[in-house]
Each structure stands twice: as C-alpha cells, then as structure tokens.
Amino acid sequence: MNKKKTNDVLIIGAGAIGGITAAILHKKGIDVTVVTRKGTQFDSIKKDGLKIEGFEEPFHFPIYSNFKELEGTFKHVLVVVKNPSTEEVTKQLKKVINKDSLVYSLQNGFGNTDIMAKHIPRNQIVAGVIGWGATYLGNGELRITSKTGDFVLGFEDGKNSNDPRLIEMREMLTLWRPTILTSNIIGYRWGKLIVNCVLAPIGGLLGLTLGYMMKHKEIGPILGDMKNEGVQVADAHKIQLEKVDGLNIRNFFYKPKASDGFLTRLSRNIISSVILNVGARRHGSIYPSLLTDLKRGKKTEIEFLNGYIEKKGKEVNLETPISSFLVKAITEIEKGKRKIGLENLPELMEIAKISREKIKEQESKL
C-alpha cells in the first residue's frame, strides 16, 4: 500500500509496546516512522519485518537507527524507550519537532517527563499510561499478552484534555486499542506505578513469573505489603488514584482497616480473590521486563519505580521499607553484588514485616 507522507507519528523505540503500536497503526493506514537503536532487533525488523505472534504476515514499516536520517518534523512523537534512555533521546528531539508538535511519554514510572522538560517546553509534553501488555520473544518477534487494555493520555497540569492534537492522537491510537483523554493523568500514572512497583522489582529480585508470585503463600502477601506502601504515599500526596485496565489498586491484596465495615470487607475480599485468580491465569507464565533487563545486563528502571515511591515518601515523612530495600537490592544485582533468586526471599520477608508495622504506625499521621 502506498502511503501519503504526512509525518503524522514518530515512534521512538521498537520494543514490545512501541513495535506493536507502530506495526498496527501503519497497517491501518497511519504514516508511522520508527527510530530505534542499532542492534539485533533493528536488524531483524529492517530485513524481515516485525513478527507479532498470532499474525500470519510480518509487519513492514519505515525504521531508522539515527535521527539524522529523518526528514522534516512530526506532529506526534511517542517515546517508548526504557527510562534510563530518556535523556539521550530527548536531547535529539529538537531535530524532529516544531512548536506545535506533542511529545508523549508512554513509559513506566515517574521522573521521565521531568527529564523531558529540561529540553522541551512542558506544554508540549503529554504523559501516558499503557493498560495492555506485550513481551519481547526474540529478535524481531513480539507477543501481545493481554486481550484488554487501553491507552490513557493527558497533560500533567490537568488542563487542555480537549486539545485538538490530543483528540487526533486518540483517533489514531483507537485504531489499535481504546484511548482515554483525562484531566487526571497523574492519578492514572500513580495507579500504574503502584502495579509496576508491586510486580516488576520483586519478580526481578526472585527470578519468578508474575502468576507464580500472585499464588505463592509467602510471596503473595508481600505483594500486598508493597501495594500498601505505594497507596499510603499516594494518599499522603492527595493523589486521586484511578483504575488501571479496570483494576482498583486498593482491591489488590486487600487488607481491611479498622474503619472498614462488614460489607466493605466482604466485597473487597471477594474482588481481591477474583483479581488474583484472573491475574495469575492471564499473566501466569510472564516474567517481568525488569527481570529480563537484569539477565541481559541492562540498567533497570528501578529508580523510576520504587525509587520514586521512596523519594515521594520522604517528602511527607513516610518510610517505605520494601521500596527502599528493592532499590538497594536491584542496584546490587545490576552491579554484580547480589544474585537473582529465591535466596533473597527470607530477607524480603523480614523487610515486609517491618513495612507492615510502619504502615500501621504511619496511618495515624494521615
């Protein structure tokens, strides 16, 4: 199919989310260009196209390994690289955007838009949340891991959710997955942040799949403790948490408070049980990407995940023992000073006990 060159969308990063989004939008007739670093993923896509499990034919779209090869500026730039690469990428964006362009951070965690704002006007930066999942299978091959899920987009100042440029982006992304424009993108991002902080670093530390952890009688409760740390910090900052892919994070590994009535306890316990069963079934065999990064010797996003919760906790005089431990432990693995595996579980369990006591103690401060 011959496509008219419009420079509609530039996607930076051809990993699971970026690659699949690029492939499907291009197939739907959107003028999509991709930039990704040189390597086996780039070479495979350039030569044979991107293979997505479940689709018979590979997807072919324009892909480059250098910003210098691009011509003109783009209306929409989707940044889908891992957080440690944000600075490097953003410095180069001036070559491909103009004063009317929007740059979207479709990355996990927090802190990435602050890095972008050092090089791009903040009113051109849109934050996003991805509610669907995908994983990297090998060079040039990806798998979609969830049948549901959406995109959520918004300016972090809560204004201009009806911006015509955002509406245009929503129409394009909706060709792939439902897309929501919101004035509370911070609430969505915090919800996704807590989910990521619960599953990714603990799975990376122990070397386990998401489903295994959810059903494990000792690890499961620790996931709930980590959730409680994140929720407590969010509440202290007056964050209105939004659902992520229909999940109310407060119902994940629910533990009743003294103020919760009988009906609240009953309903949330039922919902929590359903979430665990569905989550374990849907994500049973999936390893967190943070674990993949560790095994490949790459720097992880831990500072943008649990490191952010630790930082925001300190701002309101709250301790976050599990988050602080996970930042330390994952950093040690990155430096070769700690091994991945279940031998880390006893130490994690002890930290979780401390966290439970701190959560109770700190509730009275809120």
Secondary structure as GFF3:
##gff-version 3
##sequence-region A 1 366
A	DSSP	beta_strand	9	12	.	.	.	ID=ss1
A	DSSP	alpha_helix	16	27	.	.	.	ID=ss2
A	DSSP	beta_strand	32	35	.	.	.	ID=ss3
A	DSSP	alpha_helix	40	48	.	.	.	ID=ss4
A	DSSP	beta_strand	51	52	.	.	.	ID=ss5
A	DSSP	beta_strand	63	64	.	.	.	ID=ss6
A	DSSP	three_ten_helix	67	69	.	.	.	ID=ss7
A	DSSP	beta_strand	76	79	.	.	.	ID=ss8
A	DSSP	three_ten_helix	83	85	.	.	.	ID=ss9
A	DSSP	alpha_helix	86	91	.	.	.	ID=ss10
A	DSSP	three_ten_helix	93	95	.	.	.	ID=ss11
A	DSSP	beta_strand	102	105	.	.	.	ID=ss12
A	DSSP	alpha_helix	112	116	.	.	.	ID=ss13
A	DSSP	three_ten_helix	122	124	.	.	.	ID=ss14
A	DSSP	beta_strand	125	130	.	.	.	ID=ss15
A	DSSP	beta_strand	134	138	.	.	.	ID=ss16
A	DSSP	beta_strand	141	144	.	.	.	ID=ss17
A	DSSP	beta_strand	151	154	.	.	.	ID=ss18
A	DSSP	alpha_helix	164	173	.	.	.	ID=ss19
A	DSSP	beta_strand	179	181	.	.	.	ID=ss20
A	DSSP	alpha_helix	185	206	.	.	.	ID=ss21
A	DSSP	alpha_helix	210	215	.	.	.	ID=ss22
A	DSSP	alpha_helix	219	236	.	.	.	ID=ss23
A	DSSP	three_ten_helix	249	251	.	.	.	ID=ss24
A	DSSP	alpha_helix	262	283	.	.	.	ID=ss25
A	DSSP	alpha_helix	289	295	.	.	.	ID=ss26
A	DSSP	three_ten_helix	302	304	.	.	.	ID=ss27
A	DSSP	alpha_helix	306	315	.	.	.	ID=ss28
A	DSSP	alpha_helix	321	334	.	.	.	ID=ss29
A	DSSP	three_ten_helix	342	344	.	.	.	ID=ss30
A	DSSP	alpha_helix	345	363	.	.	.	ID=ss31
###
